Amino acid sequence: MKSGHYADNHASGRVMTKLGFRYAKESMRFSKARGHAVRFLDTRMKRENFRR
């Protein structure tokens, strides 16, 4: 499973970590709301760590 958040959104990072996501890579993504590229942190969760 894939997800991610903007690097300055610490609350989203904490929630994803708590759910079991782990950081995979960092990239720059354009934010339409901000009007410029922003640091984005991609996260992943392995299938075996997913609980329904």
Buried (B, 14 or more C-beta within 10 A) or exposed (E): EEBBBBBEBEEBBEEBEEBBBEEEEEEEEEEEEEEEEBEBBBBBBEEEEEEE
